[in-house]
Amino acid sequence: MKFSATINIKLKKQIKDAKGEAVSAVLSRIGLEDKAKVRIGKIFELEVNAENEDAAKTKLNKIIFDVLMNPIVETYEITTFEVIN
């Protein structure tokens, strides 16, 4: 079976987001938003092959932890997960 998933990865709340702060500064400087709190993350869309839903989720978690994120400073959420034909 083939499964599709969308994964949202972002910095943990206690980790300083330098890129987000830079965007916040630009928004303030150009007058669009004075006190914006911007956090920047990454979104991945993946398709995986697996025997069943549990095997697909296990495979996704391994991909996420081994390849896509740094679990020391980042957190993740699987926002969509579905079987595709």
Biopython code that builds the backbone (N, CA, C, O; Angstrom):
import numpy as np
from Bio.PDB.StructureBuilder import StructureBuilder

atoms = [
    (1, "MET", "N", (0.849, -1.186, 0.000)),
    (1, "MET", "CA", (0.000, 0.000, 0.000)),
    (1, "MET", "C", (0.885, 1.236, 0.000)),
    (1, "MET", "O", (2.026, 1.203, 0.460)),
    (2, "LYS", "N", (0.349, 2.305, -0.514)),
    (2, "LYS", "CA", (1.073, 3.577, -0.531)),
    (2, "LYS", "C", (0.338, 4.570, 0.371)),
    (2, "LYS", "O", (-0.889, 4.669, 0.355)),
    (3, "PHE", "N", (1.136, 5.305, 1.162)),
    (3, "PHE", "CA", (0.592, 6.277, 2.099)),
    (3, "PHE", "C", (1.208, 7.642, 1.832)),
    (3, "PHE", "O", (2.365, 7.751, 1.427)),
    (4, "SER", "N", (0.421, 8.669, 2.063)),
    (4, "SER", "CA", (0.871, 10.051, 1.911)),
    (4, "SER", "C", (0.795, 10.738, 3.271)),
    (4, "SER", "O", (-0.159, 10.549, 4.025)),
    (5, "ALA", "N", (1.815, 11.536, 3.568)),
    (5, "ALA", "CA", (1.838, 12.252, 4.842)),
    (5, "ALA", "C", (2.431, 13.643, 4.658)),
    (5, "ALA", "O", (3.292, 13.868, 3.807)),
    (6, "THR", "N", (1.951, 14.559, 5.471)),
    (6, "THR", "CA", (2.517, 15.895, 5.546)),
    (6, "THR", "C", (3.063, 16.070, 6.951)),
    (6, "THR", "O", (2.366, 15.830, 7.937)),
    (7, "ILE", "N", (4.321, 16.493, 7.033)),
    (7, "ILE", "CA", (4.994, 16.639, 8.324)),
    (7, "ILE", "C", (5.421, 18.080, 8.495)),
    (7, "ILE", "O", (6.044, 18.667, 7.610)),
    (8, "ASN", "N", (5.079, 18.648, 9.646)),
    (8, "ASN", "CA", (5.450, 20.015, 9.997)),
    (8, "ASN", "C", (6.535, 19.933, 11.065)),
    (8, "ASN", "O", (6.314, 19.360, 12.132)),
    (9, "ILE", "N", (7.707, 20.504, 10.786)),
    (9, "ILE", "CA", (8.821, 20.496, 11.725)),
    (9, "ILE", "C", (9.141, 21.940, 12.083)),
    (9, "ILE", "O", (9.245, 22.804, 11.212)),
    (10, "LYS", "N", (9.297, 22.188, 13.391)),
    (10, "LYS", "CA", (9.641, 23.534, 13.834)),
    (10, "LYS", "C", (10.541, 23.460, 15.060)),
    (10, "LYS", "O", (10.650, 22.424, 15.717)),
    (11, "LEU", "N", (11.175, 24.578, 15.345)),
    (11, "LEU", "CA", (12.038, 24.644, 16.522)),
    (11, "LEU", "C", (11.200, 24.537, 17.787)),
    (11, "LEU", "O", (10.069, 25.020, 17.837)),
    (12, "LYS", "N", (11.764, 23.900, 18.809)),
    (12, "LYS", "CA", (11.100, 23.856, 20.110)),
    (12, "LYS", "C", (10.938, 25.284, 20.614)),
    (12, "LYS", "O", (11.732, 26.163, 20.278)),
    (13, "LYS", "N", (9.905, 25.510, 21.424)),
    (13, "LYS", "CA", (9.587, 26.869, 21.881)),
    (13, "LYS", "C", (10.748, 27.534, 22.620)),
    (13, "LYS", "O", (10.917, 28.749, 22.525)),
    (14, "GLN", "N", (11.546, 26.763, 23.351)),
    (14, "GLN", "CA", (12.631, 27.349, 24.131)),
    (14, "GLN", "C", (13.876, 27.653, 23.291)),
    (14, "GLN", "O", (14.833, 28.240, 23.797)),
    (15, "ILE", "N", (13.871, 27.259, 22.016)),
    (15, "ILE", "CA", (15.004, 27.503, 21.125)),
    (15, "ILE", "C", (14.798, 28.825, 20.397)),
    (15, "ILE", "O", (13.738, 29.080, 19.825)),
    (16, "LYS", "N", (15.830, 29.656, 20.431)),
    (16, "LYS", "CA", (15.777, 30.956, 19.743)),
    (16, "LYS", "C", (15.666, 30.735, 18.233)),
    (16, "LYS", "O", (16.422, 29.947, 17.664)),
    (17, "ASP", "N", (14.734, 31.424, 17.589)),
    (17, "ASP", "CA", (14.510, 31.323, 16.153)),
    (17, "ASP", "C", (15.061, 32.578, 15.481)),
    (17, "ASP", "O", (14.339, 33.558, 15.302)),
    (18, "ALA", "N", (16.331, 32.546, 15.112)),
    (18, "ALA", "CA", (16.982, 33.715, 14.523)),
    (18, "ALA", "C", (16.322, 34.141, 13.210)),
    (18, "ALA", "O", (16.172, 35.336, 12.954)),
    (19, "LYS", "N", (15.930, 33.180, 12.383)),
    (19, "LYS", "CA", (15.268, 33.526, 11.117)),
    (19, "LYS", "C", (13.912, 34.179, 11.381)),
    (19, "LYS", "O", (13.551, 35.153, 10.721)),
    (20, "GLY", "N", (13.171, 33.649, 12.336)),
    (20, "GLY", "CA", (11.887, 34.246, 12.695)),
    (20, "GLY", "C", (12.054, 35.659, 13.216)),
    (20, "GLY", "O", (11.269, 36.549, 12.888)),
    (21, "GLU", "N", (13.083, 35.862, 14.034)),
    (21, "GLU", "CA", (13.345, 37.206, 14.555)),
    (21, "GLU", "C", (13.715, 38.172, 13.434)),
    (21, "GLU", "O", (13.331, 39.341, 13.473)),
    (22, "ALA", "N", (14.456, 37.694, 12.438)),
    (22, "ALA", "CA", (14.812, 38.542, 11.300)),
    (22, "ALA", "C", (13.567, 38.956, 10.522)),
    (22, "ALA", "O", (13.442, 40.113, 10.122)),
    (23, "VAL", "N", (12.659, 38.030, 10.308)),
    (23, "VAL", "CA", (11.409, 38.359, 9.606)),
    (23, "VAL", "C", (10.597, 39.345, 10.445)),
    (23, "VAL", "O", (10.034, 40.295, 9.903)),
    (24, "SER", "N", (10.531, 39.131, 11.749)),
    (24, "SER", "CA", (9.814, 40.061, 12.635)),
    (24, "SER", "C", (10.388, 41.462, 12.532)),
    (24, "SER", "O", (9.646, 42.443, 12.494)),
    (25, "ALA", "N", (11.719, 41.556, 12.486)),
    (25, "ALA", "CA", (12.376, 42.865, 12.385)),
    (25, "ALA", "C", (12.030, 43.554, 11.068)),
    (25, "ALA", "O", (11.799, 44.762, 11.043)),
    (26, "VAL", "N", (11.994, 42.802, 9.986)),
    (26, "VAL", "CA", (11.644, 43.373, 8.678)),
    (26, "VAL", "C", (10.198, 43.867, 8.692)),
    (26, "VAL", "O", (9.909, 44.962, 8.210)),
    (27, "LEU", "N", (9.290, 43.057, 9.247)),
    (27, "LEU", "CA", (7.883, 43.473, 9.319)),
    (27, "LEU", "C", (7.730, 44.773, 10.088)),
    (27, "LEU", "O", (6.939, 45.637, 9.709)),
    (28, "SER", "N", (8.483, 44.911, 11.160)),
    (28, "SER", "CA", (8.443, 46.143, 11.957)),
    (28, "SER", "C", (9.045, 47.308, 11.175)),
    (28, "SER", "O", (8.483, 48.402, 11.143)),
    (29, "ARG", "N", (10.197, 47.061, 10.544)),
    (29, "ARG", "CA", (10.904, 48.121, 9.827)),
    (29, "ARG", "C", (10.085, 48.677, 8.669)),
    (29, "ARG", "O", (10.133, 49.877, 8.399)),
    (30, "ILE", "N", (9.331, 47.818, 7.981)),
    (30, "ILE", "CA", (8.557, 48.312, 6.832)),
    (30, "ILE", "C", (7.136, 48.719, 7.226)),
    (30, "ILE", "O", (6.333, 49.094, 6.372)),
    (31, "GLY", "N", (6.833, 48.642, 8.526)),
    (31, "GLY", "CA", (5.573, 49.162, 9.026)),
    (31, "GLY", "C", (4.364, 48.244, 8.864)),
    (31, "GLY", "O", (3.228, 48.709, 8.957)),
    (32, "LEU", "N", (4.581, 46.961, 8.625)),
    (32, "LEU", "CA", (3.446, 46.056, 8.457)),
    (32, "LEU", "C", (2.947, 45.481, 9.784)),
    (32, "LEU", "O", (1.747, 45.263, 9.955)),
    (33, "GLU", "N", (3.855, 45.239, 10.712)),
    (33, "GLU", "CA", (3.473, 44.681, 12.007)),
    (33, "GLU", "C", (4.549, 45.043, 13.020)),
    (33, "GLU", "O", (5.717, 44.688, 12.864)),
    (34, "ASP", "N", (4.133, 45.757, 14.063)),
    (34, "ASP", "CA", (5.097, 46.253, 15.039)),
    (34, "ASP", "C", (5.699, 45.171, 15.925)),
    (34, "ASP", "O", (6.914, 45.139, 16.121)),
    (35, "LYS", "N", (4.877, 44.299, 16.453)),
    (35, "LYS", "CA", (5.377, 43.303, 17.411)),
    (35, "LYS", "C", (5.029, 41.887, 16.971)),
    (35, "LYS", "O", (4.464, 41.106, 17.736)),
    (36, "ALA", "N", (5.373, 41.571, 15.738)),
    (36, "ALA", "CA", (5.097, 40.231, 15.212)),
    (36, "ALA", "C", (5.985, 39.209, 15.917)),
    (36, "ALA", "O", (7.153, 39.475, 16.198)),
    (37, "LYS", "N", (5.425, 38.059, 16.194)),
    (37, "LYS", "CA", (6.208, 36.939, 16.714)),
    (37, "LYS", "C", (6.186, 35.869, 15.627)),
    (37, "LYS", "O", (5.192, 35.165, 15.450)),
    (38, "VAL", "N", (7.281, 35.761, 14.915)),
    (38, "VAL", "CA", (7.371, 34.849, 13.784)),
    (38, "VAL", "C", (8.247, 33.661, 14.171)),
    (38, "VAL", "O", (9.344, 33.837, 14.701)),
    (39, "ARG", "N", (7.753, 32.446, 13.903)),
    (39, "ARG", "CA", (8.525, 31.212, 14.065)),
    (39, "ARG", "C", (8.543, 30.540, 12.694)),
    (39, "ARG", "O", (7.500, 30.403, 12.054)),
    (40, "ILE", "N", (9.705, 30.129, 12.250)),
    (40, "ILE", "CA", (9.841, 29.538, 10.930)),
    (40, "ILE", "C", (10.061, 28.036, 11.071)),
    (40, "ILE", "O", (10.812, 27.590, 11.939)),
    (41, "GLY", "N", (9.402, 27.263, 10.216)),
    (41, "GLY", "CA", (9.542, 25.817, 10.238)),
    (41, "GLY", "C", (9.685, 25.263, 8.834)),
    (41, "GLY", "O", (9.918, 25.994, 7.871)),
    (42, "LYS", "N", (9.537, 23.945, 8.747)),
    (42, "LYS", "CA", (9.654, 23.260, 7.467)),
    (42, "LYS", "C", (8.449, 22.334, 7.312)),
    (42, "LYS", "O", (7.972, 21.757, 8.289)),
    (43, "ILE", "N", (7.966, 22.198, 6.087)),
    (43, "ILE", "CA", (6.882, 21.270, 5.792)),
    (43, "ILE", "C", (7.386, 20.282, 4.742)),
    (43, "ILE", "O", (7.951, 20.670, 3.719)),
    (44, "PHE", "N", (7.169, 19.002, 5.020)),
    (44, "PHE", "CA", (7.547, 17.945, 4.090)),
    (44, "PHE", "C", (6.300, 17.166, 3.693)),
    (44, "PHE", "O", (5.448, 16.878, 4.533)),
    (45, "GLU", "N", (6.197, 16.831, 2.421)),
    (45, "GLU", "CA", (5.148, 15.943, 1.930)),
    (45, "GLU", "C", (5.841, 14.688, 1.434)),
    (45, "GLU", "O", (6.692, 14.745, 0.547)),
    (46, "LEU", "N", (5.470, 13.551, 2.014)),
    (46, "LEU", "CA", (6.124, 12.291, 1.684)),
    (46, "LEU", "C", (5.114, 11.242, 1.252)),
    (46, "LEU", "O", (3.964, 11.251, 1.690)),
    (47, "GLU", "N", (5.556, 10.339, 0.388)),
    (47, "GLU", "CA", (4.804, 9.136, 0.064)),
    (47, "GLU", "C", (5.692, 7.962, 0.426)),
    (47, "GLU", "O", (6.860, 7.920, 0.039)),
    (48, "VAL", "N", (5.138, 6.996, 1.175)),
    (48, "VAL", "CA", (5.881, 5.808, 1.557)),
    (48, "VAL", "C", (5.071, 4.565, 1.231)),
    (48, "VAL", "O", (3.840, 4.588, 1.224)),
    (49, "ASN", "N", (5.777, 3.494, 0.967)),
    (49, "ASN", "CA", (5.152, 2.198, 0.746)),
    (49, "ASN", "C", (5.288, 1.367, 2.011)),
    (49, "ASN", "O", (6.355, 1.324, 2.624)),
    (50, "ALA", "N", (4.202, 0.706, 2.400)),
    (50, "ALA", "CA", (4.223, -0.147, 3.587)),
    (50, "ALA", "C", (3.077, -1.147, 3.498)),
    (50, "ALA", "O", (2.129, -0.961, 2.734)),
    (51, "GLU", "N", (3.178, -2.204, 4.286)),
    (51, "GLU", "CA", (2.166, -3.256, 4.306)),
    (51, "GLU", "C", (0.830, -2.784, 4.897)),
    (51, "GLU", "O", (-0.243, -3.207, 4.467)),
    (52, "ASN", "N", (0.930, -1.892, 5.899)),
    (52, "ASN", "CA", (-0.277, -1.419, 6.579)),
    (52, "ASN", "C", (-0.009, -0.060, 7.223)),
    (52, "ASN", "O", (1.101, 0.466, 7.142)),
    (53, "GLU", "N", (-1.029, 0.499, 7.858)),
    (53, "GLU", "CA", (-0.929, 1.830, 8.441)),
    (53, "GLU", "C", (0.130, 1.898, 9.545)),
    (53, "GLU", "O", (0.904, 2.853, 9.604)),
    (54, "ASP", "N", (0.164, 0.891, 10.417)),
    (54, "ASP", "CA", (1.158, 0.898, 11.500)),
    (54, "ASP", "C", (2.579, 0.863, 10.959)),
    (54, "ASP", "O", (3.449, 1.582, 11.450)),
    (55, "ALA", "N", (2.818, 0.033, 9.953)),
    (55, "ALA", "CA", (4.152, -0.047, 9.351)),
    (55, "ALA", "C", (4.527, 1.274, 8.678)),
    (55, "ALA", "O", (5.679, 1.703, 8.739)),
    (56, "ALA", "N", (3.553, 1.911, 8.043)),
    (56, "ALA", "CA", (3.810, 3.208, 7.396)),
    (56, "ALA", "C", (4.173, 4.267, 8.435)),
    (56, "ALA", "O", (5.102, 5.046, 8.225)),
    (57, "LYS", "N", (3.452, 4.302, 9.545)),
    (57, "LYS", "CA", (3.749, 5.288, 10.591)),
    (57, "LYS", "C", (5.118, 5.026, 11.214)),
    (57, "LYS", "O", (5.850, 5.966, 11.523)),
    (58, "THR", "N", (5.463, 3.756, 11.398)),
    (58, "THR", "CA", (6.795, 3.420, 11.923)),
    (58, "THR", "C", (7.874, 3.895, 10.965)),
    (58, "THR", "O", (8.874, 4.477, 11.386)),
    (59, "LYS", "N", (7.672, 3.647, 9.679)),
    (59, "LYS", "CA", (8.638, 4.083, 8.670)),
    (59, "LYS", "C", (8.745, 5.607, 8.644)),
    (59, "LYS", "O", (9.848, 6.148, 8.574)),
    (60, "LEU", "N", (7.606, 6.303, 8.700)),
    (60, "LEU", "CA", (7.618, 7.769, 8.712)),
    (60, "LEU", "C", (8.395, 8.311, 9.910)),
    (60, "LEU", "O", (9.208, 9.223, 9.764)),
    (61, "ASN", "N", (8.147, 7.754, 11.082)),
    (61, "ASN", "CA", (8.852, 8.218, 12.269)),
    (61, "ASN", "C", (10.354, 8.016, 12.145)),
    (61, "ASN", "O", (11.125, 8.871, 12.581)),
    (62, "LYS", "N", (10.785, 6.905, 11.563)),
    (62, "LYS", "CA", (12.212, 6.671, 11.360)),
    (62, "LYS", "C", (12.785, 7.697, 10.385)),
    (62, "LYS", "O", (13.860, 8.248, 10.621)),
    (63, "ILE", "N", (12.072, 7.953, 9.295)),
    (63, "ILE", "CA", (12.519, 8.961, 8.323)),
    (63, "ILE", "C", (12.631, 10.328, 8.999)),
    (63, "ILE", "O", (13.618, 11.039, 8.809)),
    (64, "ILE", "N", (11.628, 10.689, 9.778)),
    (64, "ILE", "CA", (11.610, 11.988, 10.441)),
    (64, "ILE", "C", (12.806, 12.122, 11.383)),
    (64, "ILE", "O", (13.541, 13.108, 11.321)),
    (65, "PHE", "N", (13.001, 11.126, 12.257)),
    (65, "PHE", "CA", (14.065, 11.220, 13.261)),
    (65, "PHE", "C", (15.464, 11.042, 12.680)),
    (65, "PHE", "O", (16.415, 11.656, 13.163)),
    (66, "ASP", "N", (15.601, 10.207, 11.647)),
    (66, "ASP", "CA", (16.928, 9.936, 11.095)),
    (66, "ASP", "C", (17.363, 10.910, 10.012)),
    (66, "ASP", "O", (18.559, 11.076, 9.773)),
    (67, "VAL", "N", (16.397, 11.563, 9.346)),
    (67, "VAL", "CA", (16.745, 12.373, 8.181)),
    (67, "VAL", "C", (16.231, 13.816, 8.250)),
    (67, "VAL", "O", (16.984, 14.748, 7.967)),
    (68, "LEU", "N", (14.982, 14.010, 8.614)),
    (68, "LEU", "CA", (14.347, 15.316, 8.433)),
    (68, "LEU", "C", (14.550, 16.307, 9.572)),
    (68, "LEU", "O", (14.523, 17.515, 9.339)),
    (69, "MET", "N", (14.752, 15.830, 10.793)),
    (69, "MET", "CA", (14.781, 16.760, 11.920)),
    (69, "MET", "C", (15.927, 16.472, 12.866)),
    (69, "MET", "O", (16.538, 15.403, 12.835)),
    (70, "ASN", "N", (16.201, 17.451, 13.707)),
    (70, "ASN", "CA", (17.138, 17.308, 14.812)),
    (70, "ASN", "C", (16.308, 17.282, 16.091)),
    (70, "ASN", "O", (15.853, 18.334, 16.541)),
    (71, "PRO", "N", (16.098, 16.104, 16.691)),
    (71, "PRO", "CA", (15.203, 16.009, 17.855)),
    (71, "PRO", "C", (15.672, 16.772, 19.085)),
    (71, "PRO", "O", (14.905, 16.952, 20.031)),
    (72, "ILE", "N", (16.912, 17.219, 19.084)),
    (72, "ILE", "CA", (17.407, 18.003, 20.221)),
    (72, "ILE", "C", (16.792, 19.400, 20.216)),
    (72, "ILE", "O", (16.466, 19.935, 21.275)),
    (73, "VAL", "N", (16.631, 19.992, 19.039)),
    (73, "VAL", "CA", (16.145, 21.372, 18.964)),
    (73, "VAL", "C", (14.814, 21.521, 18.234)),
    (73, "VAL", "O", (14.215, 22.597, 18.259)),
    (74, "GLU", "N", (14.338, 20.448, 17.579)),
    (74, "GLU", "CA", (13.110, 20.554, 16.792)),
    (74, "GLU", "C", (12.045, 19.574, 17.290)),
    (74, "GLU", "O", (12.337, 18.571, 17.940)),
    (75, "THR", "N", (10.815, 19.908, 16.960)),
    (75, "THR", "CA", (9.670, 19.051, 17.233)),
    (75, "THR", "C", (8.916, 18.871, 15.923)),
    (75, "THR", "O", (9.113, 19.629, 14.974)),
    (76, "TYR", "N", (8.048, 17.859, 15.880)),
    (76, "TYR", "CA", (7.322, 17.622, 14.630)),
    (76, "TYR", "C", (5.880, 17.224, 14.901)),
    (76, "TYR", "O", (5.511, 16.818, 16.003)),
    (77, "GLU", "N", (5.085, 17.359, 13.851)),
    (77, "GLU", "CA", (3.698, 16.934, 13.874)),
    (77, "GLU", "C", (3.356, 16.385, 12.491)),
    (77, "GLU", "O", (3.653, 17.016, 11.476)),
    (78, "ILE", "N", (2.736, 15.217, 12.454)),
    (78, "ILE", "CA", (2.225, 14.684, 11.193)),
    (78, "ILE", "C", (0.825, 15.265, 11.044)),
    (78, "ILE", "O", (-0.092, 14.899, 11.779)),
    (79, "THR", "N", (0.671, 16.176, 10.082)),
    (79, "THR", "CA", (-0.602, 16.921, 9.972)),
    (79, "THR", "C", (-1.615, 16.228, 9.075)),
    (79, "THR", "O", (-2.820, 16.393, 9.265)),
    (80, "THR", "N", (-1.143, 15.450, 8.094)),
    (80, "THR", "CA", (-2.064, 14.639, 7.293)),
    (80, "THR", "C", (-1.433, 13.265, 7.096)),
    (80, "THR", "O", (-0.213, 13.131, 7.007)),
    (81, "PHE", "N", (-2.283, 12.258, 7.031)),
    (81, "PHE", "CA", (-1.825, 10.885, 6.799)),
    (81, "PHE", "C", (-2.981, 10.141, 6.149)),
    (81, "PHE", "O", (-4.071, 10.051, 6.714)),
    (82, "GLU", "N", (-2.731, 9.603, 4.938)),
    (82, "GLU", "CA", (-3.808, 8.916, 4.243)),
    (82, "GLU", "C", (-3.277, 7.866, 3.290)),
    (82, "GLU", "O", (-2.125, 7.915, 2.859)),
    (83, "VAL", "N", (-4.135, 6.921, 2.972)),
    (83, "VAL", "CA", (-3.831, 5.916, 1.959)),
    (83, "VAL", "C", (-4.072, 6.539, 0.594)),
    (83, "VAL", "O", (-5.063, 7.239, 0.386)),
    (84, "ILE", "N", (-3.163, 6.281, -0.329)),
    (84, "ILE", "CA", (-3.370, 6.759, -1.697)),
    (84, "ILE", "C", (-3.369, 5.570, -2.638)),
    (84, "ILE", "O", (-2.761, 4.539, -2.352)),
    (85, "ASN", "N", (-4.041, 5.719, -3.744)),
    (85, "ASN", "CA", (-4.138, 4.623, -4.717)),
    (85, "ASN", "C", (-3.143, 4.795, -5.836)),
    (85, "ASN", "O", (-3.085, 3.965, -6.743)),
]
sb = StructureBuilder()
sb.init_structure("model")
sb.init_model(0)
sb.init_chain("A")
sb.init_seg("    ")
for serial, (resi, resn, name, xyz) in enumerate(atoms, 1):
    if name == "N":
        sb.init_residue(resn, " ", resi, " ")
    sb.init_atom(name, np.array(xyz, "f"), 0.0, 1.0, " ", f" {name:<3s}", serial, name[0])
structure = sb.get_structure()
